[in-house]
């Protein structure tokens, strides 16, 4: 297999050092770099990504096909735009599936854990707090009281 040309190309990302694997683009080679580049620069074509990472456009196409697992890039962008709502929908389904029978079994705890994790993820995506830090709020209230009283304690 011929070595890639590593001459400096404006905007090119230097690929990782070759591994001892027979196919360095597989798993630990260029695939992570291709996926990261596609997510970071969605406007780039497969040919442009190939040029940046130093591989063939067909390699980029194959890596991205596996990465998206048969979904289109448009579907990925729609998912990213609606992720908080999707988490909410999965959370709703998880909680709705909890029955009296499941409450008697350990799987209900798993469902509640899933719901709590998805709540945190959805809040994070919306820029909302995931925890209220009572101690910090009390300290702020104390500082405001001190300011209003005029003492610098």
C-alpha positions as CSV (number, residue, x, y, z in Angstrom):
1,X,0.0,0.0,0.0
2,X,1.6,3.3,-1.0
3,X,2.2,5.9,1.7
4,X,0.1,9.1,1.8
5,X,1.7,12.3,0.7
6,X,2.1,14.3,3.8
7,X,3.1,17.6,2.1
8,X,1.6,20.6,3.8
9,X,-1.7,21.6,2.2
10,X,-3.5,24.7,3.6
11,X,-6.2,23.5,6.0
12,X,-4.9,19.9,6.0
13,X,-5.1,18.0,9.2
14,X,-2.0,15.9,9.7
15,X,-3.1,12.3,10.2
16,X,-2.0,10.2,13.1
17,X,1.2,8.3,13.0
18,X,0.9,5.0,11.2
19,X,0.2,2.0,13.3
20,X,1.4,-1.6,13.1
21,X,-2.0,-2.6,11.7
22,X,-2.1,-3.8,8.1
23,X,-4.8,-1.2,7.3
24,X,-4.1,2.0,9.3
25,X,-7.3,3.7,8.2
26,X,-9.3,1.0,10.0
27,X,-10.7,1.6,13.5
28,X,-7.8,3.5,15.1
29,X,-6.4,5.2,12.0
30,X,-8.1,7.9,10.0
31,X,-11.8,7.0,10.7
32,X,-12.0,9.0,14.0
33,X,-10.4,12.0,12.2
34,X,-12.8,11.7,9.3
35,X,-15.8,11.5,11.6
36,X,-14.6,14.5,13.7
37,X,-13.9,16.5,10.6
38,X,-17.4,15.8,9.3
39,X,-19.0,16.8,12.5
40,X,-16.9,19.9,13.0
41,X,-17.2,21.1,9.4
42,X,-20.5,19.7,8.0
43,X,-20.3,21.9,4.9
44,X,-17.2,20.0,3.6
45,X,-17.7,17.5,0.8
46,X,-16.3,14.0,1.0
47,X,-13.6,15.0,-1.4
48,X,-12.6,18.0,0.7
49,X,-12.5,15.9,3.9
50,X,-10.3,13.4,2.0
51,X,-7.9,16.1,1.0
52,X,-7.7,17.5,4.6
53,X,-7.1,14.1,6.3
54,X,-5.0,12.7,3.5
55,X,-7.0,9.7,2.1
56,X,-9.2,8.9,-0.8
57,X,-12.8,10.2,-1.1
58,X,-14.0,6.6,-1.3
59,X,-12.4,5.9,2.1
60,X,-14.3,9.0,3.5
61,X,-17.5,7.8,1.9
62,X,-17.1,4.3,3.4
63,X,-16.3,5.7,6.9
64,X,-19.2,8.1,6.9
65,X,-21.6,5.4,5.6
66,X,-20.7,3.2,8.5
67,X,-20.7,6.2,10.9
68,X,-24.3,7.2,10.0
69,X,-25.4,3.5,9.9
70,X,-27.5,4.0,6.8
71,X,-28.9,7.4,7.8
72,X,-28.5,10.4,5.6
73,X,-26.6,13.5,6.7
74,X,-29.8,15.4,6.5
75,X,-31.3,13.0,9.1
76,X,-28.2,13.6,11.3
77,X,-28.7,17.3,11.1
78,X,-32.4,17.0,12.0
79,X,-31.5,14.8,14.9
80,X,-29.0,17.3,16.2
81,X,-31.4,20.2,15.8
82,X,-34.1,18.3,17.7
83,X,-32.0,16.3,20.2
84,X,-33.5,17.8,23.4
85,X,-37.1,17.0,22.1
86,X,-36.0,13.5,21.2
87,X,-34.6,13.0,24.7
88,X,-37.8,14.3,26.1
89,X,-39.8,11.8,24.0
90,X,-37.6,8.9,25.0
91,X,-37.9,10.0,28.6
92,X,-41.7,10.1,28.3
93,X,-41.8,6.7,26.8
94,X,-39.5,5.2,29.5
95,X,-41.7,6.7,32.3
96,X,-44.9,5.6,30.6
97,X,-43.7,2.1,30.4
98,X,-43.3,1.8,34.2
99,X,-46.1,-0.4,35.5
100,X,-46.9,-1.7,38.9
101,X,-45.4,-5.0,37.8
102,X,-42.2,-3.3,36.7
103,X,-42.1,-1.4,40.0
104,X,-41.9,-4.7,41.8
105,X,-38.9,-5.7,39.6
106,X,-35.5,-4.1,39.4
107,X,-36.0,-2.9,35.8
108,X,-38.2,0.0,36.9
109,X,-35.1,1.5,38.6
110,X,-33.3,1.4,35.3
111,X,-36.2,3.2,33.6
112,X,-36.2,5.9,36.2
113,X,-32.4,6.2,35.8
114,X,-32.8,6.6,32.0
115,X,-35.5,9.2,32.5
116,X,-33.3,11.2,34.9
117,X,-30.3,11.0,32.6
118,X,-32.4,12.1,29.6
119,X,-33.8,15.0,31.7
120,X,-30.3,16.2,32.5
121,X,-29.2,15.9,28.8
122,X,-32.3,17.7,27.5
123,X,-31.8,20.5,30.1
124,X,-28.1,20.8,29.2
125,X,-29.0,21.1,25.5
126,X,-31.5,23.8,26.3
127,X,-28.9,25.7,28.4
128,X,-30.9,25.1,31.6
129,X,-29.4,24.1,34.9
130,X,-29.3,20.4,35.8
131,X,-28.9,21.0,39.5
132,X,-29.7,23.8,41.9
133,X,-26.8,24.7,44.1
134,X,-28.5,25.8,47.3
135,X,-25.3,26.7,49.1
136,X,-24.3,29.1,46.4
137,X,-27.8,30.7,46.4
138,X,-27.6,31.1,50.2
139,X,-24.2,32.8,49.9
140,X,-25.5,35.2,47.3
141,X,-28.5,36.0,49.5
142,X,-26.1,36.6,52.4
143,X,-24.0,39.0,50.3
144,X,-27.0,40.9,49.2
145,X,-28.2,41.3,52.7
146,X,-24.8,42.5,53.8
147,X,-24.8,45.0,51.0
148,X,-28.2,46.3,51.8
149,X,-27.3,46.7,55.5
150,X,-24.2,48.6,54.5
151,X,-21.8,46.3,56.5
152,X,-19.0,44.6,54.6
153,X,-19.0,41.4,56.6
